[in-house]
Structures are given as C-alpha cells and as structure tokens.
Amino acid sequence: MIISGSKIITPLKIIENGIVMVNDGMIEYVGEEEKGNLASYNNVYKGEYIVPGFIDIHCHGGNGYDTMDSTYEVLKEISKFKAKNGCTGFLATTVTSSMKDTVKALKNISKYSKQSPKEGAEILGIHLEGPFINVKQKGAQREDLIIPLSIEVMEKFIEKSNGLIKIVTYAPELDIDFKFTSFLNNKGIIPSVGHSFADYETIISAIRFGLKSSTHIFNQMKGIHHREPGTVGAILTEENLFAEIIADCIHVHPAIVNLLVKAKGVDKIIIITDAMRAAGLQDGIYDLGGLKVVVKNSEARLESGNLAGSTLTMNRAVKNMIEKVGINIKESVKMASLNSARLLGLDKDRGSLTPGKRADITILDDNFNVVHTIKKGSVIYSKDYEN
C-alpha cells in the first residue's frame, strides 16, 4: 500500500508531497516520494493530510448507539462510526448505572473484544466513568446510582470486564487514605480525576498515590480561585497529569482551550469527544444513562440545561483546535493520537506515522473530512463507498 499526501503529519515535521509505504500492516517508510519502486504497490491512496489514526479515550457512542445498550451489534456500529470519523482505536466508555447494567456492559465489551472483529475502529479497552463520583459534580449522571468508592466493587468490575478497564473516572476527595487510587494504580488501571470537587491539596496528594489523568478538564470539577487553585489549578500546574479536553468549543471556550495549551503544554493534553448516541445524527430527543437529552444546534443538554456529552467527532475536534483555537496541525494531531497512545502505554507501536509502527492511518481532505481510515494496513472506511 502507498499513501500519498500533500502534507504528511509526523511528530517531528510536516512532510510536503510525501508518501507513506505500508507492508504487512506496518509502516515501512515515511518521506519523500522518490523513495522506492512505486510500481510494485497495487493499492495507492491519496489525500490532503495524512495523519496517524485518532485514538479517542472517552466515547460513549454515536450514530444512535450507546455502549450501555450492551449488544454485539451496538459495539460494531459504534466501531464503524468511529472509523468513519478517523478513529482507529477508542475506549468504550460507560456512565453511572446500576450494578446489573454496568456488569452487563462490561461483559459485552469483553465478549466483543475477544472476537477481534476486523471491521471498524478497535476497542482498546474500557473507560469506566462513574459510579464513583461526587454528587456535587454529577453532571449528566444519575445521582441515585452514584455509589461510594469500593475496592470490592471495583474488583468485580475488573473481573467481569476480563481486565479490559483502562481508565476509571472518580472523585479522589472521597478516597480515604487514597486506598482506591493505590488499588487502581497497582492493577495497571489509570486513575483519572473527574466529576470531582477536590481541592488542590487533595489532587497533589492523589498524584503521589498514582493519579495520572483528568477527565474532561474544566467540566464538572472544582474550578480555580486565586487562593484555592482547586481541581483545575492542580491539573494545570502538575506536569505529570494528563488532561482530557472536549474540543467542541461548546464545553470549553476556545480562549480557555488556548490557555490550557499554554499552561499545560502540548504533550499532556488529550483531545476527546465524550460523544453520546446523538453524534452523527440530527437534532432531537435522545438519552444518556437513562436521562433525557435534548440535542439542539448539535448541543446535547439535559432538560435542566446541563451539557450531556457531545455530538463531536475526532476529525472535527482536530479541525476546531486548528481553526478556532489556533493550534497548529502538528500539535493538534499529536493531542488526538500520540498523547492518547502514551497514556495507554501503546505508543511503542501506534500513535504516530513512524516506520516500524502499526499502519493505523487516517487520510483527510483539505476540510478535514475523512477520506480513508486504515487500521493495521487494512482499509476500514472509505468515503467513496461509505463503508
């Protein structure tokens, strides 16, 4: 396979009018077009921008489907929808639900993943958002189903997911002696502060016990005060914490996103969608975790007016970062791919257009629409065929 692009986005530079050579599912060469014998390649794909496949670590669903629907077909359709929008991998994300429904969703994701379907983006694991959150910052999560932090319950979730849980969003201020944080860290699961009212000192302490990331920074967490930096202040100033950002420019004003990049630096910011089932569909009435969601002008809100996930796609998120926030394409792409891979410990074989890595590649046109999505050297979406 040969992929030819006007601009190939690599971690070090943008290659003008270059090519990416793919053999046996791996990237063989990235560089100038003169390299190699192009006639020996049967499959040639072209686009304006050639970027690494996006990795969305926080996605509830899309195209009418939700992870909590808990069927094989639902996960297949979400995976296909993610591929359509440039993702080669994502974390299937849950919401605060009953024990029964959460376990059902976890078991379904595990069953789906074991079958390793070739179609669609790859489910890289599970992001457990809730039920261990602070009711003061519940957002679009059902308050009646929020439960105290419990290692016993967490062990059950890990077992039922067959070890697929990669990230847990929780409120560290509820973690006595940081035993829950330590437990997650010892299990190789990423503790992520979110839906939290933690003060600055609590976050600093939690970092010492293994806190590594933060869930949709600024949204449903204690903000900054000049005498109490709060959850947000700790995330902005602690270099070891990753920060998810919903880059729809609705959840967070573009000026504040720009401030985040300046304060945090590019290497620790991860673009996410936090997409719910309405992503890719028309305005209307939907649900998220049993709550009624009204989508109007592509904004998803509860009847109370609170934002309830998003209708964002990863290609649009990257476009927003470039056109509305003013971040260059190389850095924007890094926040949508390599940084996600780094957090998940997958950066050795994916996340960038680097020889020797998996051929997880997204081809975009000049308006950042997805033309082709390629997973491990196989085309999983083509705009020409809408498959």
SVG drawing of the C-alpha trace seen along z (x, -y; Angstrom):
<svg xmlns="http://www.w3.org/2000/svg" viewBox="-37 -35 51 49">
<polyline fill="none" stroke="black" stroke-width="0.4" points="0.0,0.0 1.2,-3.5 -0.4,-6.6 0.3,-9.9 -0.4,-13.2 0.1,-16.9 1.0,-17.1 2.1,-14.1 2.0,-14.9 4.8,-13.3 5.8,-14.0 8.9,-15.9 7.8,-17.7 5.3,-18.1 6.4,-16.4 5.2,-18.2 4.1,-16.0 5.4,-12.8 4.4,-9.2 3.8,-6.5 4.7,-3.0 2.9,-0.1 3.8,3.6 2.2,6.4 0.2,4.0 3.2,2.0 4.6,-1.4 7.8,-0.8 8.7,-4.3 7.6,-7.9 9.2,-10.6 9.9,-11.9 8.0,-10.5 11.1,-9.4 11.9,-6.6 11.2,-3.0 9.6,-1.4 6.0,-2.7 5.0,-0.5 5.3,2.5 2.4,1.3 -1.1,2.1 -3.1,0.0 -2.5,-3.7 -4.5,-6.1 -4.3,-9.9 -5.4,-12.8 -4.5,-16.3 -3.5,-15.4 -2.1,-12.1 -2.2,-11.7 -2.0,-8.8 -5.3,-7.2 -7.1,-9.1 -7.4,-7.4 -10.5,-8.6 -10.1,-7.6 -13.6,-8.9 -16.5,-8.0 -20.0,-6.8 -21.3,-6.1 -22.6,-7.6 -24.9,-7.2 -27.8,-6.2 -25.9,-3.7 -24.5,-3.7 -22.0,-1.5 -24.6,-0.8 -27.0,0.7 -24.8,3.8 -25.1,5.8 -22.5,7.1 -24.3,5.2 -24.2,1.9 -20.4,2.1 -19.9,3.0 -21.9,0.0 -20.1,-2.4 -16.8,-1.0 -17.8,-1.6 -18.9,-5.1 -15.6,-5.9 -13.7,-4.6 -15.9,-6.9 -14.6,-9.8 -10.9,-8.9 -10.5,-6.8 -8.5,-3.6 -8.9,-2.9 -11.1,-4.1 -12.1,-3.3 -15.7,-2.2 -17.0,-4.5 -19.7,-3.7 -21.8,-6.0 -23.1,-5.7 -25.7,-2.9 -27.0,-0.1 -24.6,2.7 -26.5,5.0 -26.4,2.8 -22.7,1.9 -21.7,5.5 -23.8,6.3 -22.0,3.6 -18.5,4.7 -19.2,8.4 -20.5,7.4 -17.4,5.3 -15.2,8.2 -17.1,10.7 -16.9,8.3 -13.2,7.7 -12.4,11.4 -13.8,11.9 -11.4,9.3 -13.7,8.0 -11.8,6.7 -14.4,4.0 -14.5,0.6 -12.1,-1.0 -10.5,1.2 -11.9,1.1 -8.7,0.7 -10.4,1.1 -12.9,-0.4 -13.2,-3.9 -15.3,-3.5 -16.9,-6.9 -18.7,-6.6 -20.3,-5.3 -17.5,-6.5 -18.1,-10.3 -19.1,-13.3 -22.8,-14.0 -22.0,-17.8 -20.4,-17.4 -22.6,-14.7 -23.3,-16.5 -25.3,-14.2 -25.0,-11.2 -27.9,-9.7 -27.5,-10.8 -29.5,-7.8 -26.9,-5.4 -23.7,-7.0 -22.0,-4.8 -19.1,-5.3 -15.7,-4.2 -15.3,-0.5 -12.4,1.7 -14.6,4.8 -17.0,3.4 -14.0,2.4 -12.6,5.9 -15.9,7.2 -15.9,4.8 -12.3,5.8 -13.3,9.5 -16.4,9.0 -14.5,6.9 -11.8,9.6 -9.3,7.0 -10.2,4.5 -10.8,1.5 -8.0,-1.0 -9.2,-4.2 -11.5,-4.9 -13.0,-8.4 -13.6,-9.0 -13.6,-11.7 -10.3,-11.5 -11.7,-13.6 -13.9,-10.6 -10.9,-8.3 -9.9,-7.8 -6.1,-7.4 -6.0,-7.1 -6.5,-3.3 -8.7,-3.3 -6.2,-5.3 -3.4,-3.0 -5.5,0.1 -6.2,-1.1 -2.5,-2.1 -1.3,1.3 -3.7,3.0 -2.3,1.1 -5.5,-1.0 -5.2,-4.7 -6.9,-6.8 -8.5,-9.9 -10.0,-12.7 -13.4,-13.8 -16.8,-14.8 -14.9,-15.9 -14.9,-18.7 -11.4,-18.0 -9.3,-20.9 -5.7,-21.5 -4.0,-19.7 -6.1,-16.5 -5.1,-16.3 -1.4,-16.8 -1.7,-14.0 -3.5,-11.7 -0.7,-12.1 1.7,-10.6 -0.5,-7.5 -0.9,-7.1 -3.3,-9.7 -2.3,-10.1 -5.1,-11.8 -8.1,-14.1 -11.5,-13.7 -12.8,-16.5 -10.9,-19.3 -13.0,-22.3 -16.2,-20.4 -17.8,-19.1 -14.8,-19.8 -13.8,-22.4 -12.5,-25.5 -9.8,-28.0 -9.7,-30.6 -6.7,-32.7 -6.4,-31.5 -7.5,-27.9 -6.4,-26.6 -8.9,-23.7 -9.0,-20.7 -8.4,-22.7 -5.5,-24.6 -3.8,-21.3 -4.3,-19.8 -2.9,-23.0 0.2,-23.1 1.2,-19.5 3.2,-18.3 2.6,-14.6 -1.1,-14.8 -2.7,-14.3 -5.7,-16.4 -8.6,-15.4 -10.3,-18.3 -13.7,-18.1 -12.7,-20.1 -16.1,-21.1 -15.7,-24.7 -19.0,-24.4 -17.9,-22.7 -14.9,-25.0 -14.5,-28.4 -11.7,-28.4 -9.8,-31.1 -9.7,-28.8 -8.6,-25.9 -5.8,-28.1 -4.9,-29.0 -4.8,-25.2 -2.3,-24.6 -0.1,-27.5 -0.3,-26.4 -0.1,-22.7 2.0,-22.2 1.0,-20.0 2.5,-16.7 0.0,-16.2 -3.3,-17.2 -5.6,-14.7 -8.4,-15.6 -11.6,-13.6 -15.2,-13.7 -17.2,-12.5 -19.7,-11.7 -23.1,-10.2 -25.5,-8.4 -26.7,-11.5 -23.3,-12.1 -23.7,-11.9 -27.5,-12.3 -30.0,-15.2 -31.2,-17.4 -33.8,-15.6 -34.6,-13.8 -32.1,-11.2 -31.0,-9.6 -27.7,-9.2 -27.6,-6.8 -31.4,-6.9 -31.5,-10.7 -33.4,-12.6 -31.1,-14.6 -32.3,-17.4 -30.0,-18.0 -30.4,-21.4 -28.0,-23.0 -25.8,-20.0 -25.5,-20.8 -26.6,-17.9 -28.2,-19.1 -30.3,-17.7 -33.7,-19.4 -32.0,-21.4 -29.7,-22.9 -26.6,-21.0 -24.4,-19.7 -24.7,-15.9 -21.8,-14.6 -21.3,-15.9 -22.1,-15.2 -18.4,-15.7 -16.3,-13.6 -12.5,-13.4 -11.8,-14.9 -14.0,-17.9 -12.2,-18.1 -8.9,-18.4 -10.3,-21.0 -11.6,-23.0 -8.3,-23.0 -6.7,-24.4 -9.3,-26.8 -11.0,-28.0 -8.2,-27.7 -5.3,-28.5 -3.1,-25.4 -1.0,-24.2 -1.9,-20.9 1.2,-19.0 0.3,-19.7 -3.4,-19.2 -2.9,-15.8 -0.5,-14.8 -3.2,-15.6 -5.6,-13.3 -3.3,-10.4 0.2,-10.1 -0.7,-11.5 -3.6,-9.1 -1.3,-6.2 1.2,-7.4 -1.3,-7.5 -2.5,-4.0 1.1,-2.7 0.6,-1.9 2.9,-4.5 5.6,-1.9 3.5,-0.6 0.9,-3.3 0.0,-6.9 2.4,-8.4 3.5,-7.9 6.8,-6.3 8.5,-3.4 8.1,-0.2 4.8,-1.2 1.4,0.2 -0.2,-1.2 -3.0,-3.0 -3.5,-5.9 -6.2,-8.5 -6.4,-10.3 -8.2,-13.7 -9.2,-16.1 -8.5,-19.9 -11.5,-20.5 -10.6,-17.7 -13.2,-15.3 -12.2,-11.7 -11.4,-10.1 -10.0,-6.8 -9.3,-5.2 -6.7,-2.4 -6.3,0.0 -3.1,2.2 -2.8,1.8 -6.5,2.6 -9.0,0.0 -11.8,-0.1 -13.6,-3.2 -13.6,-4.8 -15.7,-7.9 -16.2,-6.6 -18.1,-3.6 -19.4,-4.9 -18.5,-1.6"/>
</svg>
